[in-house]
Amino acid sequence: MIAIAVVEFLKKDLEHLIGRNITEDDYRNKITMLGCPLEKMGKQKVHYEISPNRPDMYSAEGFARAIRNFLGISKQIPSYKLKPS
């Protein structure tokens, strides 16, 4: 049996990170196509099931990045600068 994490995000935080308002249809239908079933949705919060092979989506920032790319809001690949330790 695979353990599934249920993450909780404030809608206003996600929408701020995504850069636009998300419709109820997006929350209920489109975002679930990422393989993250909607567990629960309230007025201020959403709860999604995240599989263990996607730890990048455990945070609001990672979840928002995936949504931006999936919905076509942003197709940019983030660039990170590496420094020697």
C-alpha positions in Angstrom: 0.0 0.0 0.0 1.3 3.4 -1.0 1.1 6.2 1.6 -0.6 9.3 0.3 0.0 12.8 1.8 -2.9 15.2 2.1 -1.7 18.8 1.8 -3.7 21.9 2.7 -3.2 25.2 1.0 -4.9 28.6 1.5 -6.6 29.6 -1.8 -5.3 33.2 -1.5 -1.7 31.9 -1.1 -2.0 29.6 -4.2 -3.6 32.3 -6.3 -0.9 34.8 -5.3 1.9 32.4 -6.2 0.2 31.4 -9.5 -0.4 35.0 -10.4 -4.1 34.9 -11.1 -7.5 33.8 -9.6 -8.3 30.1 -10.0 -11.9 29.2 -10.8 -13.8 26.5 -8.9 -13.7 24.4 -12.1 -9.9 24.7 -12.1 -9.7 23.5 -8.4 -12.2 20.7 -8.9 -11.4 19.4 -12.4 -8.2 20.8 -14.0 -5.8 20.6 -11.1 -6.9 17.0 -10.4 -5.5 16.1 -13.9 -2.1 16.6 -12.4 -2.7 13.4 -10.5 -3.7 15.2 -7.3 -7.3 14.3 -6.4 -9.2 17.0 -4.5 -9.8 15.8 -1.0 -11.8 18.7 0.3 -12.5 22.3 -0.6 -13.7 25.1 1.7 -14.2 28.8 1.3 -10.5 29.6 2.2 -8.7 26.3 1.9 -8.2 23.4 -0.5 -6.9 19.9 0.4 -5.2 17.7 -2.2 -3.8 14.2 -2.1 -0.2 14.2 -3.2 1.6 10.9 -4.1 5.0 10.3 -2.5 6.8 10.5 -5.9 6.0 14.3 -6.1 7.6 15.8 -3.0 8.0 19.0 -4.9 4.3 19.5 -4.6 4.2 19.3 -0.8 4.7 23.1 -0.5 2.5 25.9 -1.8 5.4 27.2 -4.0 6.0 23.8 -5.6 2.3 23.1 -6.1 1.8 26.6 -7.7 4.8 26.1 -10.0 3.2 22.8 -11.3 -0.2 24.5 -11.8 1.3 27.5 -13.6 3.0 25.2 -16.1 0.0 22.8 -16.4 -2.5 25.5 -17.1 -0.1 27.3 -19.5 0.2 30.4 -17.3 4.0 30.2 -17.4 6.2 27.9 -19.4 9.4 29.1 -17.9 11.8 26.6 -16.4 13.2 28.1 -13.2 16.9 28.9 -13.3 18.9 28.3 -10.1 22.5 29.5 -9.4 24.7 26.9 -7.8 27.6 27.9 -5.5 30.3 25.6 -4.1 29.6 24.5 -0.6 
